[in-house]
């Protein structure tokens, strides 16, 4: 086909929806996925498919549906995910595994399914939507931060491995973005009262930062820059906050940076 074929996971809201709307109906043929595609309300130029990234069968069926309609797959944008909000001690191991099954292994499952296609084509692009939390972990989003941190190492290693096949891998790392991340986050079933003061202040701070954050369209524009680049970089930060925090982490002594984070989330 003349147009590149793009597959985006998690387009029902937030960043995924913004990226799908930005790319749909233009120079790309865009397939958007969610577990409930009927109610996602995405741009009419986006072809919706059902997908549960936790299921091998669902992933394989989704990829095959794209290939049946187009015969190719040029770009995979991994966005599906959610936040588990609470103290690390409060989360059961099953809840932590569920978080990783979607946010990390869901991406690994999608990549494993598309790489044979891209290798046969002799080209491809994989864009993983990471987070500033993967570089500077957020208190009371511990397992979410851990999953995004794992994605950092995974993506960088993957980029090196698939480069000989003309497959480019990039990470987009937003700071806080005005999405439904806070409202749609899950909480551990168990609650430990001793954490209440610190958890409450930290989660209130996170909600306030999200309310004041840039719109998801800023991430969509960054994705466009990645797609337009002939030699895409490993990492793309989105927002002044992401750039500033990483610079401070690099320059400040660890003890001072820790105090800064605690003050940022009103931990003391």
N, C-alpha and C positions, 0 to 999 in steps of 0.2 A: 504494500500500500504506500501511497505517496506521503501520508501523514504518519507520524510516530504514534505507536499505541502505548497508552499510559494506564497503569492500574494503581489505584489509590485505595488503601485500607482505611476504614473508620471515617466515612464521609458524612455520618449522620449529624455531626455538630462540630463546632469549634474549628480547629486548624484544618482538619480533613475536609470539611464542607467548604471552607474558604479556598483551599487549594483546588478542589474540584471545580468550583465556580470560576476560578481564574483561568483554568486550563480548558474547560469545557467549551465546545462550540467554536473553537478557533483553529489553530494549526495542528492540534492533536486530536486523536480519537481517545476519549477518556472513559474508562470504566471505573465506577466507584462502588465500594462495597460497604456493607454493614450487616449486622445480624438481622435487622429488620429494614430492608431497603425500601419497602412500601411507604413508610412514614418518614423518610429522611429529608424530603423536600429540597433536593439539590437542584442545581441548574438543569434546565431541560436538555441541554446538550450533553449531559452525562448519562451513560448507560449504567444502570444499577444492577448489581448482582448480589445475591446472598453470600455471606462468608462468615465463618467462625474460625478465627486464626488459631484456636486451640485444637482444632480437629484436622488430622491429616486428610481424611476423606473430603471435608469441606474445602480445604485449600486446593487439593488436586482437582476437584470438580470445578472450582472457580477458574483456575488456570486453563483447564481444558475448554471451558465455555468461551474464554477470550480467544483461544487459538482456533476454535471451531468457527468463530465469526470473522476473524481477521488473518489467521495464519501466522501471526507474529506477536511479539511482546517486547517493546523497546525500553520501557521505563517502569520500574516498580518504586512506589512511594509508600513506605511503611509508616503508618501514623496511628493505627489502632492501639488504644491503651486506656488505662484509668489509674487513679491514685488511691492508695490505701492509706488513710489518714488516722494516725494514732501513734502512741508510743510503741517502740519496737517490742518491748516486753509484753504489751497488750495483745499483739497479733499472734495467733496460733501459727504453727508451721504450715498447716493446710492453707490458711489465708495468705501466708507469704508465698507459698507455692502457686496459688491461683494468680497472684499478682505477677509473678515471673512467667507463668504459663502464657499470659496474654502479652505482657509488655516486652518480654525478652524472647522466650521460645516461640511466640507467635511470629516474631520477625524472622527468627532462624528458620522456622517452618516455611514461610513464604519464600525466603531466599533459596532454600534447598530445592523448592519446586520450580523456580524460574531459571536457575543457573543453567540447567541443561539446554533450555530453549535459547538463552542468550549466547551460550558457547557455540551452538550450531549456527546461529546468525552471524557470529563473529563480532558482535557488539551488544552493548546494553548499558543502562544506567540504573543504579540502585541508590535511592535517597532515603536515609533513615532519619525520622524526626526524633531527635534526642531532646535534651533539656539542659539548661544551666545546672539543674539539680544533679546531673551526672558528673559535673566538674566541681561543684560546690554544694555538697549534700545539705538538704533542708531538714532541720529538726522536726520530728513528728510526721515526716514523710520519708521515713528511713528506708523502707523496702522499695518505695517508688524510686528514691535516689539510688539505691543499690542496683536496681534494674537498669536505670539509665547509665550508671557507671559501667556496668557490664557491657552495655551496648557500645560504649566508647571503645573498649578493647576489642570487642568482636568486629566492629566496623573497620577499625584500622588494620587488623590482621587480614580481614576479608579483602580489603582494598589491595593489599600487596599480593595476595594469592591470585586474584582474578585479573590483574592488570595485563598479563600476557595475552588474554583473550579479548582485549579491547572493551572490557567491562569496567566502568568507573563507579566507585562507591564514595558517597559523601554523607556527612552528618550535618544536619541543620539543628542548631542549639539555641532555642529561644530562652529568654528569661521569662518572667511572668507575662502571660498573654491573657487578654480578656476573653476567656472561654468558660465553659461550664465545668472546668476541672474541679473547682471547689465544690459546687453544688452536686456534681455527679460522682464525687469521691465516695468510697466505701469506708466504713468504720469497723474495726475489730469487734467481734461479738462481746468479748470480755473487756471490761473497763476496770482500771486500777485507780482508785480515788486519789492516791498519793500524787499522781501526775496532774491532777485537775488544774491547778493554777498555771503551770507552765504550758500544758497542752492548750488550755483555753486561750492564753495570750498569743501563743505561736500561731494557732489556727486562725484566730481573729486577724492577726497581722497578714497572714497569707491571703485571706479573703479580701482585705483592704488593698493589698498590692495588686491582686487580680482585677479588682474594680477600677484601679487607676492605670492599668497596663495598656499597651498598644493593642489594637484590634488584630484578629487572626489574619487579616489581609496582609499585614507586614510579613508574616511567615510565607504566605503565598507568593509575594513578590520575591522573596529570597529564593524560593524553589525555582521560580522562573529564571533567576540569575544563574542558578546551578545548571539548568537545562540549556541555557544559551551559551554556556562556556564550553569551548572545545577541550579545555584541560581543567575540569572542575577540581577544586581544592578538596582536601580531606574534611575540613570543618568550616562551617559558616555560622557565625553568631548573629542573633537577631535581637536588636534592642540595645540601647545604651547601657542598661543595667548589666546585661551579659558581658559586654566588653569591659565595663568598669570593674565588676567583681573579679573576673579572671585576672585583670591587671593587678588589682590589689592583692590577690592571693599570691601572685608571683613576686611582688615587691615587698610585702610586709612580713615581719617575723610571724611564725605560726601562732604564737601566743596572742599577739595583737590582732591578727585576723580572726581568731576564735572569739575574742572580746567583741569585735565588730559584728560578727554574725549573731552573737547572743543579744547584742543591743538591737540589731535589725529586727529580730523576732521577739523582742521584749521578754527575754528569758530570765533576766535578773531584776 
